[in-house]
Amino acid sequence: MRDPGLVAAPSTDAPTARVTFEYLAWATVWLLVGTTIGLIASIKLHWPEFLPFAWLSFGRVRPAHTNLVLFGWSSLVLVGLSLYVVSRTSRAPLWSPHLARIALWLWNLALLGGLVTLLAGANRGPQEYREWVWPLAVILAAAVVMAGYVAYRTVAARTLPEVYVSNWYILGGFCYLPILYVTSYLPFYQTGLGNTVVQGYYMHNAMGMWFTQLALGVSYYAIPLLLGRPVYSYALGVLGFWTNLLFYPLIGAHHFIFSPVAWWLQSTAILFSVGMMVPVWAGTGNLLLTFKGGHGAVRRSYALPFFVTGLIGYGLGSTQGTIEAFRSANIYWHFTNFTVGHSHATMYGFIAFIAWGAVYGLVPRITGREPNPLAVGVHFWLALVGVLTYVISISVAGVLQGFAWVSGQSFIASVIAAEPMWLWRTIGGLLMVGSHVVFAANVWAMRPQRVVAPAPSPDVVRIPA
């Protein structure tokens, strides 16, 4: 239900509120740009003559799409939310909103440069999600380090002896991403099979050690706050954090089963993929059990349904990834469209829905303004139906491709078999982009008022001893 008398929480200091909303607003801009470009790429699969310009060819728009939604939308929205969460859970104002804002503008500069260079055909070759030329990668790395330093100093300045579990995940993500980024851009790894191994390491750990860490960190704060109850188990949260750190870094090679990559490394990736069920279901179960007895709150809230969907997407999408890692399954899904469906089930069905839930749940507390509940509902259903249409159709296309390859049919036979599903992929994409337009309107409706009430307050999620 909408609260016509809502005002910003008295504990929200104005600088933190402003810089948080700036991150979320720019993330929304890049979401619109990135997914519109992605829709163009999808249309080109079944209508190759669509927009026949060199700078809009499939080979250019596809990496532009992935980099914008990963580093523009997903990263910026989670970093903005994370900076707010570390401030609230530490009961301290953001250490340096000014430095956080500098990081934001460097981030935007890198994104703009990445968009222009990729569409112009300047890139580092077929290295998925790291196609940017190195000067842009350096700018982005500087922005990440700055934002991470602000988060760290804010937690260090906390007025409580405990470090809340959200901050374990958030600071863990900021610690691991520079390691991942530097390792993946060092020049002496960029040849032969070593580059293939690092590619698997990079693209998978970007998901597990960056996006997942931040999304769970935000969830461990926002879900208990919106439900008005403590998290189900603090111990499960800590277990999920450490086992994620143990198992996730070694599973990237499961994308290269039956490749020239060393057989022992493939087997190790499969083994650790099975181990990933420990942190996945520790986190999924812990947060879903926090909802136990809170069905009424979910029905009344326009934010909590996004969280429920995102958590289900996390559990099911990650379990699908483990099943896909086995050789008996991988022989059919290896390098097919099924992997594309899996990546959207996790990055969209998990990360995007968690981010939207947090935006709808926390921003009104920052700005004192709520979106129209009907518009939020339109956003939810367009996004949910759209991603289900997309993931199911493209997964079916992958299965058809895999069976065609295993049976020894020609490559063009697999293309003909999958092509009808690509039309459904585009229909799902249209619904998803439509939902993003509604989301952008909702973000605008929640923009800060001219005056945001300052002064810190002890009103924060109770931290277990």
Helices and strands as residue ranges (DSSP letters): H 14-46, G 54-56, H 58-67, I 68-74, H 75-90, H 97-120, H 134-156, H 165-185, G 187-189, H 192-206, I 207-211, H 212-227, H 234-247, G 248-250, G 252-256, H 263-275, H 277-290, H 295-300, H 304-325, H 327-333, H 337-346, I 347-352, H 353-367, H 373-406, H 411-445
